[in-house]
């Protein structure tokens, strides 16, 4: 299914610098043997995103959601301090449950 949603911080869009900044969001299917292809989201300036995976959407299941925020992509530090990197993220969501995923990095448990 195609997944849509929004990434915010304390309810507000995460400000991304024009041209050089990036909010990188990707989904990793859990409970399957590796290797697992991450599914990358297309993120817009207001923090809304969709994951279409070449138009097909992504398969149902439990996903770890990873988020990194750069002022100067791909160089420079992750402004979220790697809290939601592939290794550290504690954001898990089942797809599809409500179809729309609103994730606030100030309250990652939802």
C-alpha positions, 0 to 999 in steps of 0.5 A: 500500500502507498503510505503517506504521513507527516514528520513534525517536531513539536507539531511544527514542520521541520525546517529544511534549508532550500537546495542543500538541506534534506529530511531523509525518511526511510522504512525498514521491514521488520521480522524478515530475514536480511538483507532488507531493502529500505524504502525511502520516502519522498518528503516535501517541504512541509514535512508531508511524505509518501512512500510509493516504491516505484508506484507499488506502495510497500508491503504490509508489515511492521516497519522501523522508521528512520529519520535524519535531518541535514542542513547540508546533505549529504555532508554535515551532522544529522541534526537529530543526533542519530536518535532515529538512525537505522541503529537507534530508531525506536519508531515502529509502525504497522502498515497499513493500519490507519494509512496515514502516519503522523510522526513527531520526533519530539514524541517518537513513541506516538 
